[in-house]
Amino acid sequence: PGDSYGVLPRPCHALVLLNPQSGSGRALDDFQAVVQPMLAEADIATTVFVTERPHHAHEKVRDEDLSQWDTLVVMSGDGLLFEVVNGLMERPDWKEAMKKPLCILPGGSGNALAASINYYAGYDHVAKKKLLTNCTFILCKGLYTQMDLVSLSTASGKRFFSFLGFGWGFISDVDIDSEKYRWLGSARFTLGTLQCLAKLRVYQGRLSYLPIATEQGSSPASRDPHAPVTNGHILQPAGTEGPGSLPPDSLLVPLGQPVPAHWTVVPEEEFVLVYAIYQSHLGTNLLMAPAARLHDGCIHLFYMKAGISRVTLLKLFLAMSRGTHLDLNCPHLCYVPVRAFRLEPRVAAGIMTVDGEALACEPVQG
């Protein structure tokens, strides 16, 4: 409700970017067996680009003339879509390039965005080939709408555009430490969770955020629901910045300066995890933010304070498979919808991730 939709043309030409190594390594087989027959029925012709190395898709969409395709389809995990989004944002014509409809087909281990879109579409919770079939069916229907991106900046001067989430601590540890079990598919996260529980770590840092309710006294519903959003704010109309310049981070001050006075600073400085998510699902079987939508202009910020027991932490993750973790009213788990956040680790310890990809541990804001 309230979202506007575009429709892909028929016949339709799609560039499919496929990582054959993602997940358990079945993406190419599944594409040929499940996806291609459905697309042929829907009059969608495909050009398949099989990636051969990291950043291959990033370079392809950054440098390619995209006018020959009506949509870009990513058949992989969330990491390849992160490459594609940031490759598009590096183009001089990024404003036009980002209007090209993107589609995610689950071919990885986590498949968080695919699971989120399946959830937004009102389908029952499914995984593996059933999830792939549902997402392919959505592509065949040809409807597309807008999705929020969050602009993330680091102390070392890097800038990323993120569609899923930023993490530090337990969840990121599980994500990266379990990479060596990639051949297990989504079961790698179960094994990784048990291993990280056994050596539960605490991370020290300062977390600050801009709550939705206090942003210049406005409510999230007060903005134009169809305006493109990055970092929880409306982009400047085309032509108000220099040609090709990226959108400004209007809610943020430089990382070297204190956060503005109307921000909230979390009094605790010892955390088991911090996770800022903008979609509903953290993985196929983890419904972390049931209230999230593709284009709600909201960052759903979760943080877990030190002192939680391993048993309680495990109960929370089991409840997250049903999206009922907040119903447990755990005093260590805090959730707040925000427009922007800043995290300043006291020391460079622990793994940070953006859309499931590892980052060096340093101050970051978005």
N, C-alpha and C positions, 0 to 999 in steps of 0.2 A: 504494500500500500504506500502510495506517495512516490514510488520510484518510477522513472520513465524508462522505457525499453526501446532499443533499436532492433532491427531485424537484418540478418545477413542476407545478401542477394542470392538468387538461384539462377543459373548455376553459381556455385561458390568455389573459390580457389583458396586452399589453406596451405600455409607452410607449417609442417609438423617438425618440431625440434625434439629429437628423441635421444635420450641417454641410455645406451644398451647395458651399461654397468649399474644403473640405479637399482636400489632395492635388492631383490634376490637375483637380478640379472635376466628377468623374463620380459622386459618392456617391449622389445622388438617382436618376440613371438606373440605376445598378447595383442599388440597393435595389429599384426597381420591376421590373427584369428578372430578377434572380437571387434576391433574398431573399424578396420577397412571395409568389411561387408556392410556395416551400418551406414558409413559415410557414403558409400556408393549408392545405396538405396535413397539417400537424402540428396543426391546430386551435388555432393561436395567432393571436388577433385583435390588430390593431395600431392604436394612435393615433400618428400621425407628427407630431412637433414639429420644424419646420425652423427652425434658428437664423438670426437676421438680423444679429447683431452679437456682438462679444466679450462674454463673461460672461452671455449670454442663457440658456444652459443652466444655469449656476450659479444664477441667480435663479429659474429655473423649478423646479428640484428643492429649492431652499431654502424656497420659499414655498408650493408646491403641496400639496394633500391627495393623498398617494401611495397611499391605501388602495384606490383603484379599479383599480390595476394590480398584477399578480403579479410583474413583473420590469421593470427599466429596461434598455433596449438602446441602446448608443451606436454609431452608424454614422458614423465619422469617423476622424481620427488619434488619437494618444494625448492630445493637448492637450485635447480635449473631455471625455474621461473624467476628466482632472485637474480640470476645472471641476466636473463632476458630483460627484466624491468630496468636494471641498472645500465645495461647496454643501450636500451632505448633512450634513457635519460641522458646519455653521453652524446647523443646526436645533436648537431646544430639545430635540426628541425624537430626537437623533442616534443614540442607542443602538438604538432601534427601527428608524429609517430605514436604518441601515447593515446591517440584517438582510435588507433587500430585495435579492434576487439581481440582480447587474449582469452585463451581457453586452457584450462588445466585438465589433463587426463591422468589419473593416478597410476604411476609406474614405479614409485619409490617405496620406502619403508614407512614413513610417517603419513604422507599424503594429507596434511592438515587442511590445506585450502580446498582440496577436492571433497573431503568430509564435511567441511563447513558449507560449501555450496549445495551439497546433497541435503544438508540440514535446512538451509534457507529455502530450498525448493519444496520442503514439506515431505520428502521421502522418508521411509523408515530407515533406521540405522542399519547400514550394511558395510561390508568390507570386501577387499580383494576383487574378484571378477564382477561381483554384483555392483560394487561401487563404480568400477570402470564402465560397466554397461549403463548405469544411471547417468554418469557424467557424459558419456558419448551420446546418449539420448538427448541430453540438454543441448549439446552442440548441434545435433541434427535438427532440433526445433528452431535453432538460429536466433534465439532472443539473447540480447546482451544489455548490461546496465553498468553503472559506474561503481568503482571500488575505491575506497580510501587508500592512499599511500601515506606513510609516515616518513618524514625526513629525519635521519639520525646523523649527528655530528660527533666526532671524537676529539679528544684533546690534541691528538697528533695531526689534526687537520683533515681527516678523511670525512667524506659525506656519502651516506648510502640512502637509498629509497627502499623502504621495507613494506611488505604487504601483509605479513603474518605476525611477527612479534620479536621482541628483544628480551634476552634472558641472561641471568647471572646466577651462579650457584647450582643447586641440586639438579634442576631440570636440564640446564646446559651441560652439566657434568654427565648426566645419563645419555644425552644426545650424542656427545662427542666421544665419550669413553666406550660407547657401544658400537662405534663405527666398525670395529674389528669383527663384529658379529653380523655384518650386513647381509650375509648369505642366509640368515635366519628370517629375513623379512621383518615384519612388525614385532615378532617375538624377541628381537634383539633388545627392544626397550624394556620388556619384562625382566630379562636377564640383567640388563644394565641397571635397572632400578634396584634390584636386590643387592647387586654389588655395591652401589653407591650408598644404600642404606647401611651396609655393614661398616662402611668407613665414613659415616656422616660428618660432613665438615660444616664449619661456621665461617662466614665471611664478614669482614668489617668494612663499613663504608657509610656514606651519608646519602640518603634518598630524599629528594624533594619533588613536588609536583604541583601543577596548577589544576585544582578541582574544576570540574565542568561548571558547577553552579556559580563560581565566583568570577568567571571570565567576563570582565567588563560588565558584570551584572546581567549577562544574557543567558538564555537557556539554550540547550542544543537544538531545540525546534525553531529558534528564531532566525536561523540562517536560511538562505535559499536552498531547498533540498536538492536542487539539481546542479548546484555550483560544484566544480571540481575541487577536491579538498586534498591538501597534503599537510601533514603535521597538525591535523585538526583545525586548520584555518582555510578560509576561502582563498584560492589563488588570485593574484592580481589579474584583471582582464588583460587579454593579449594586447601587446603594444605598449603597456605601461612600464615594462622593463626593457633593457637593451635586447637586441635580436639574439636569440639563442641563450640568453641568460636564464639561470635556474630560478625557481620561485624563492622568494626570501623567507627566512624563518622568523616571521613577525612576532611570534610568541616568546622567542628565546633571546637571552642576552649572551654575550660571549662566555665560554666556559671559565675563563679566568676571573669573571666578576661574580659577586654573590647573586643568588636568585632574587627576583623582585619581591617586594614586601608582601604582596598579596598571594604569594605561593605558600604552600604548606611544607614544612620540613619535618620529616618523621623523627621523633625524639630518640627512638632506638637506633643503634648503629651496629647491631650484630644480627646477621640474617642467615637463614638456611637457603633461601632463594628469593630472587626478585624476578618477576616476569611481567612484561607489558605486552599484552596480546590485543590484536585488533580484529580477529576472526573468532568464531565460536569454538573451533576445535584446535587443540594442540597436537593431536594425532588422530588417526582413524578411530581409536577407541577412547579418546580423552576429550570430553565436552567441558572445556575449562570456563568458557564465558557464554552461557546459554542466551544471555540478552544481546549478544553482539549481532550486528548486521553488516553487510558489505559496505554500506555507505552511511554509517551513523555518526561520522565525525568524532568518534570517541576512541580513546585508548583505555583498555580495561586493565588496570594495574593491580597485580597481586604481589604481596610480599609476605614472607613467612619469617617470623622472629625466632631467634635462637631460644633454645630451651624445650622445643617440642621433642617428644619421645619418638623412637623409631616406629613403635606400634601405631601411634596416632598418625604419623606421616603416611604409613602404609594404608591405614583406613581412609585417609583423605584421597589418596590416589585411586583406591578401589571405588570410592564414591564418585570420583571424577568421571569414571567410565559411564555413569548415568547422569552426570551433571548435577549431582546432589551434594557436592562437597561443602558448599556454603551452608547447607541445612544442618550440618554437624555443629555449627557455631563454635568452631575451634578458636580459642583466644589467641593462638599464635598466628593464625591465617587472617590477613587483612585484604580487603578488596575495595577499591575506590575507582570510579570512572573519572578519567582525567582528560585534559586537553594536551598536556605536555608534561614531561618529567625530566629529571636529571639524576644520575647516579655517579657518585664519586667514591671509588674504592680507596680505602686507606692505604693499602699496598697492592701491588700488581699480583693478586692471587686469585686463582679460580678461572674458569672458562667463561667467556662471554660469547653469546651467539646472536646473530641476526638472521631471521628466517631459517634457522637451523645450521647456518654456516658459522664457523669459529672466527672470533675476533680476538685481537690482543686485549688484555685486561687494562683498561684505562678509563678516565672519566668520559662519560657519554651523555648526550641529551637528545631529546626528540619531541 
